[in-house]
Each structure stands twice: as structure tokens, then as C-alpha cells.
Amino acid sequence: MTLGVRAFAGEECDERRVCTPNPTADTLARILFLVLAVLFGVPTVAQLPSNPIFPGADPHAVVAGNTVWIYPTWNDGTPGERFFAFSSTNLIDWKRHGPVLDFRDVAWIGDDGAPRHHAWAPSVIERKGRWYFYFSVGPQHPTPSRIGVAVGDQPQGPFRDSGRPLLTGGDGFEAIDPMVFADPTTDHCLLYAGGSAGARLRVFELESDLVRIARELPVATPPRFTEGAFMHHHAGRYHLTYSHGGFRDASYSVHYATGTSPTGPWEYRGVLLSSDHLRKGPGHHAFIRDPRSGEWLVMYHRWDGQTGDGPYRGSRQVCVDRVTYDTDGFLRPITMTGRTPPSAAK
């Protein structure tokens, strides 16, 4: 598989073109970038890759030191269901890690009696030096979907399953798309989950060990919610973003609501990411701060090289774009960037 990345001097790429950065060269470049920014008053806007960055879907992203980690729905083409991680210090060259979790090591996977299971949409959070990996287990029908949690000592895993499902769907609720948010106001960790056909958002406060649910919190499902909730806090507000529409067609998009607490009440703010004539179905995203510059970024997936309204076939692509806020602290609509897909260049 080609990841569409390139190597800098002093780096080595394997046959998959997954490159291992030279730590010394990368550190020197980062220092030089910051020194020039200070001396000449240049805004600290770091170079971004030309999208897409690699195949995959449902990317969750975190920052550890000067490294960005992405945890997507992705497989290497071999039998079985497993998760991988990708890391980069410059967002251009990516190193693959894993599998960080293999369903063969999760003892309860087969308890529902389903003949086949699917590894979907993970989420990761670091807490007091340990790393917590939340993951979705399909199918959703006829057996209910489930969310599990595994624990590791470093962002690249390996993650060890907690021994039981954290949350099981049912009664119209689908336990998918976990996202854990550390509330800076209370220091509590909250699990956001649910959506798709049930299109229902639920929020749970976690116990201090992050592998058990303490209680469910009342929350209203925001307008146009389908799945893939993500919460972040900025400028004194809670920003809830989420996917809307069918993931295989042009309706898939990212919508936005804000609240005065991590459970609302929500004020709907409109669409952040939507299809254009070149790139289709952007969604299932994560926000991070670029460790090189401090600017906000969004990681998301989309369909490139597709025409019409769908349904699309092939592979979704992981992308990154810049995020800005207006003078009142609200997110502005995001413009997708990247190479022109071959089908659109005719």
C-alpha cells in the first residue's frame, strides 16, 4: 500500500513508503523555524502536507510532546480485525505502529455470537502517564455494537484490553464512535458515544480508572447529529462537532454546536466541513494543536477522486487542514485543501 509520503534527507522509507524521521534533523528544523519567527515577526504557521496524507477513515488524533499520533479505522490487508497507529513530527512523513490492538487479544469479542466483527473508530486519551484506547466493535445488527477500552504505557501501545465491554448498545442506541474528553473545568473524563442509524448522542462520566462508567449525564442530541462526536474547549466555550449524513455519499459533513458546559445546552452553529466539486463526504474528525506552531488543526477523512453524489466506492483518505476562530471565539467554516484528484483534472 502506498501512503503518499516522502522522505527528507537522513530518513529511511520501507517498501510501503512509511518513513522514519531523523530526530536530530527534525529538532534542528523546528528550532530554526521558531527562531526565525521570533526574530522577523513571522507568524508561526508550519508547513502542512498536501492532502490526502494516507488512506484510512475515522481518524482520531492526539499530540504527545512534538509528535502527532493518528489512530484510524484502517487495516493492512491481512485477515483479522486490528488497529494501527501512525506518528509524525512534521505531518508529512508518517511511521506506522502496530497492530496496537488485535481483536484476537480481546476475550469478550465473541460473546455476542456474531460470526464476524469489525474494528471501528478508535479514540485515545493520555491520563497520568497511561494511555487509554477506546474502540468500537461491530456489527450493529443483529447483535448490538459495543465499545471497549484497552490500556497501554505509551501512545504506540500495545494496549491491553480491560476484560469486558465498557458500553453495549440496545433499545435504539448504537454504541459506536467513542470519544473521551478531559473537562478542564472539573478534571472529569467524559465519554461521548453513539449515533448512526439511532442518531442518538449519550455522554457518560468515567471513573478515575477510565475503564468503568461512573454515571450517565443528561444531554440533548444536537441538531443534524448522525455520529462521530468530538468535544474540545476553547476560549471559555465547549465546542461540540460531529458528522451528519451518509458516510458513502456527498451528504456526509461536519456540523457544529457550542455549549456553556460539556453537555450543553447546545446552540447550533451550522456546517464546518462539507463536500465541494473536488472532494466528497468529509467527516469523522479530531481537533489538535500543531506542536510546531500552536495553531489549531482538524484531522478528518474524505473521498477523493469521486464524482456525483454517491454512493462512493474505494478507500476514504485521511486529511489535515487548518482551523481558525472568529473574533468572538467561534469556529469558522473550514476549507479543504489538497492535490486535485485525477478524475477532476480532465
HELIX and SHEET records of a PDB file:
HELIX    1   1 PRO A   23  PHE A   40  1                                  18    
HELIX    2   2 PHE A  103  ASP A  105  5                                   3    
HELIX    3   3 ILE A  109  ASP A  112  5                                   4    
HELIX    4   4 SER A  196  GLY A  198  5                                   3    
HELIX    5   5 PRO A  342  ALA A  344  5                                   3    
SHEET    1   A 2 GLU A  12  CYS A  13  0                                        
SHEET    2   A 2 CYS A  19  THR A  20 -1                                        
SHEET    1   B 4 PHE A  54  PRO A  55  0                                        
SHEET    2   B 4 GLN A 317  ARG A 322 -1                                        
SHEET    3   B 4 TRP A 296  ASP A 304 -1                                        
SHEET    4   B 4 ARG A 279  ARG A 289 -1                                        
SHEET    1   C 4 ALA A  57  ALA A  64  0                                        
SHEET    2   C 4 THR A  67  THR A  73 -1                                        
SHEET    3   C 4 ARG A  82  SER A  88 -1                                        
SHEET    4   C 4 LYS A  95  ASP A 102 -1                                        
SHEET    1   D 4 HIS A 118  ARG A 127  0                                        
SHEET    2   D 4 ARG A 130  GLY A 138 -1                                        
SHEET    3   D 4 ARG A 146  GLY A 152 -1                                        
SHEET    4   D 4 ARG A 160  ASP A 161 -1                                        
SHEET    1   E 4 HIS A 118  ARG A 127  0                                        
SHEET    2   E 4 ARG A 130  GLY A 138 -1                                        
SHEET    3   E 4 ARG A 146  GLY A 152 -1                                        
SHEET    4   E 4 LEU A 167  THR A 168 -1                                        
SHEET    1   F 4 MET A 179  ALA A 182  0                                        
SHEET    2   F 4 CYS A 189  ALA A 193 -1                                        
SHEET    3   F 4 ARG A 202  LEU A 206 -1                                        
SHEET    4   F 4 ILE A 213  LEU A 217 -1                                        
SHEET    1   G 4 GLU A 227  HIS A 234  0                                        
SHEET    2   G 4 ARG A 237  HIS A 244 -1                                        
SHEET    3   G 4 SER A 253  GLY A 259 -1                                        
SHEET    4   G 4 GLU A 267  LEU A 273 -1                                        
END                                                                             
